[in-house]
């Protein structure tokens, strides 16, 4: 026991310990660390710290998920941004389809500018080019976003998706 105590006392840099660190170092003193009360108190503290960490993780997950309104706004915002990507891909597919059908390939570098411009004027391509959708939520500040604005954005996005589906099915 005395050798353990000497080893415990010989730990360097204990002079820099303060507060909880000093208290934790003192609680490791061999005569004190083996007392059943100290062991059970340390075990209970470890259990409570684990429980606190678990509850903090649950709270962080709830905060990250946000309120139902925040979830609804995030979903509508995602749909609005998705429409732009869908429209861009549809434009590219339509133009490439016309190029392949007309010239046998869709390599813009091999075709002179007047031929690619002619393909862009094809009614199938123009129909998609004239499709317009203006996202509402992206241009607003957080204070301007209300329930009715998000509802309007959701309605507009839904109508845009229906129109895009019609364009795809008409091709």
Backbone torsions as a table, in degrees:
resi	resn	phi	psi	omega
1	UNK	NA	-39.7	-178.7
2	UNK	-65.9	-36.9	178.0
3	UNK	-64.7	-39.0	177.7
4	UNK	-64.3	-41.2	180.0
5	UNK	-65.0	-41.2	178.7
6	UNK	-64.8	-41.0	177.8
7	UNK	-63.6	-39.3	179.0
8	UNK	-65.4	-41.8	179.9
9	UNK	-70.4	-26.7	-175.5
10	UNK	-82.5	1.8	178.3
11	UNK	-61.4	123.9	-178.5
12	UNK	-76.4	160.6	176.5
13	UNK	65.7	18.4	177.0
14	UNK	-74.3	-15.3	177.9
15	UNK	-67.8	-20.7	179.9
16	UNK	-89.6	-3.7	-179.1
17	UNK	-74.3	139.4	178.9
18	UNK	-139.2	155.0	172.9
19	UNK	55.6	-124.3	-176.6
20	UNK	-63.9	-35.2	-179.9
21	UNK	-65.6	-41.5	177.7
22	UNK	-65.8	-41.4	179.8
23	UNK	-64.4	-41.3	178.3
24	UNK	-64.7	-39.4	178.9
25	UNK	-64.5	-43.0	179.9
26	UNK	-64.9	-34.0	-178.4
27	UNK	-72.3	-12.0	177.3
28	UNK	-90.3	3.5	178.8
29	UNK	-58.7	128.7	-171.5
30	UNK	-51.7	-42.3	-179.8
31	UNK	-68.2	-32.1	-177.9
32	UNK	-86.7	-38.1	-174.4
33	UNK	-66.0	-21.1	-177.9
34	UNK	-92.9	-5.4	179.3
35	UNK	-68.7	135.1	-178.0
36	UNK	-57.3	-36.0	-179.9
37	UNK	-64.3	-40.6	-179.9
38	UNK	-68.7	-42.5	179.4
39	UNK	-61.9	-45.8	-178.8
40	UNK	-68.2	-36.4	178.1
41	UNK	-65.1	-42.6	178.3
42	UNK	-64.2	-41.7	178.7
43	UNK	-62.4	-44.0	180.0
44	UNK	-64.5	-39.7	177.9
45	UNK	-63.2	-43.1	178.7
46	UNK	-62.0	-41.4	178.2
47	UNK	-63.5	-44.7	-179.9
48	UNK	-65.5	-38.4	176.8
49	UNK	-64.0	-38.1	176.4
50	UNK	-64.5	-42.5	178.5
51	UNK	-64.5	-41.7	177.9
52	UNK	-61.5	-44.5	179.2
53	UNK	-61.0	-41.0	179.1
54	UNK	-63.2	-45.6	-179.2
55	UNK	-67.3	-35.4	176.8
56	UNK	-65.7	-37.6	176.4
57	UNK	-63.9	-41.0	177.6
58	UNK	-62.8	-44.0	179.4
59	UNK	-62.9	-43.3	178.9
60	UNK	-61.2	-38.7	178.3
61	UNK	-65.3	-41.1	178.6
62	UNK	-66.0	-41.4	179.1
63	UNK	-66.5	-40.2	179.3
64	UNK	-64.5	-37.9	178.4
65	UNK	-67.5	-34.9	177.7
66	UNK	80.0	-176.5	179.4
67	UNK	-75.9	165.0	175.6
68	UNK	-57.3	-37.2	178.1
69	UNK	-64.1	-42.9	179.5
70	UNK	-63.6	-39.2	178.1
71	UNK	-64.6	-42.3	179.1
72	UNK	-63.1	-45.7	179.2
73	UNK	-62.5	-42.6	179.3
74	UNK	-63.3	-40.9	178.7
75	UNK	-64.1	-46.7	179.9
76	UNK	-64.3	-40.9	178.1
77	UNK	-60.6	-42.4	178.2
78	UNK	-64.3	-40.0	178.9
79	UNK	-66.0	-41.8	178.7
80	UNK	-60.3	-41.7	180.0
81	UNK	-72.8	-30.4	179.2
82	UNK	-67.6	-34.0	-178.1
83	UNK	-61.9	-40.6	177.9
84	UNK	-60.2	-43.0	178.7
85	UNK	-65.8	-42.7	177.9
86	UNK	-61.8	-42.1	-179.2
87	UNK	-65.8	-41.7	178.7
88	UNK	-63.3	-42.8	179.0
89	UNK	-65.9	-40.1	178.8
90	UNK	-64.0	-41.9	177.5
91	UNK	-58.6	-48.1	-178.0
92	UNK	-62.5	-43.5	-179.2
93	UNK	-64.0	-42.3	-179.5
94	UNK	-63.7	-46.3	-178.9
95	UNK	-64.1	-43.6	178.4
96	UNK	-64.1	-38.0	177.7
97	UNK	-61.5	-43.4	178.9
98	UNK	-66.1	-41.6	179.5
99	UNK	-62.9	-43.8	-179.8
100	UNK	-65.8	-43.0	-178.4
101	UNK	-65.9	-38.2	-176.0
102	UNK	-84.9	-45.7	-171.7
103	UNK	-113.7	-4.9	177.6
104	UNK	89.3	-5.2	176.0
105	UNK	-157.8	170.2	-178.0
106	UNK	-121.6	25.3	-179.7
107	UNK	-82.5	106.7	-177.8
108	UNK	-62.4	-31.8	-176.8
109	UNK	-67.2	-27.6	-177.9
110	UNK	-85.7	-13.5	-175.0
111	UNK	-106.1	139.8	175.5
112	UNK	-67.5	154.9	-177.0
113	UNK	-54.7	-44.1	180.0
114	UNK	-58.6	-32.7	-179.7
115	UNK	-72.4	-39.8	178.0
116	UNK	-70.4	-34.4	175.7
117	UNK	-64.7	-38.0	177.9
118	UNK	-63.6	-38.3	178.7
119	UNK	-66.6	-35.2	178.6
120	UNK	-68.1	-23.6	179.6
121	UNK	-88.7	0.2	177.0
122	UNK	-62.2	137.7	-177.0
123	UNK	-54.8	-34.5	179.8
124	UNK	-64.7	-38.8	-179.2
125	UNK	-77.0	-43.1	-178.7
126	UNK	-60.9	-37.0	179.6
127	UNK	-57.2	-41.9	179.0
128	UNK	-76.2	-37.7	-179.6
129	UNK	-62.7	-31.0	-178.7
130	UNK	-84.8	-7.1	177.6
131	UNK	-66.1	127.8	-179.9
132	UNK	-125.3	139.1	175.0
133	UNK	-144.8	126.9	-179.3
134	UNK	-117.3	108.4	179.5
135	UNK	-59.9	139.4	-179.4
136	UNK	-89.1	-43.8	-169.9
137	UNK	-72.3	-31.5	-174.8
138	UNK	-64.2	-30.9	-175.4
139	UNK	-93.5	-0.5	-177.9
140	UNK	-98.7	150.7	171.5
141	UNK	-80.7	160.5	-176.6
142	UNK	-56.5	-37.4	-177.7
143	UNK	-70.6	-19.5	-179.4
144	UNK	-87.7	-10.0	-175.8
145	UNK	-88.3	113.4	178.3
146	UNK	-118.6	175.6	179.3
147	UNK	-59.8	-42.2	-178.4
148	UNK	-68.5	-34.3	177.9
149	UNK	-66.8	-42.7	179.4
150	UNK	-66.8	-39.6	176.1
151	UNK	-60.5	-43.9	177.9
152	UNK	-62.8	-41.2	178.4
153	UNK	-64.5	-39.8	178.9
154	UNK	-64.8	-41.2	178.3
155	UNK	-63.0	-46.9	178.9
156	UNK	-61.4	-42.4	-179.8
157	UNK	-65.3	-40.3	178.1
158	UNK	-62.5	-44.1	178.2
159	UNK	-63.8	-39.5	179.2
160	UNK	-64.2	-40.9	178.4
161	UNK	-64.9	-38.2	177.4
162	UNK	-63.8	-44.4	179.0
163	UNK	-64.5	-39.4	176.6
164	UNK	-63.3	-41.3	178.5
165	UNK	-61.5	-41.1	177.6
166	UNK	-62.8	-41.0	178.1
167	UNK	-62.6	-41.2	-179.4
168	UNK	-67.2	-42.3	-176.4
169	UNK	-74.2	-24.5	179.7
170	UNK	-79.3	-13.0	-175.6
171	UNK	-74.5	NA	NA
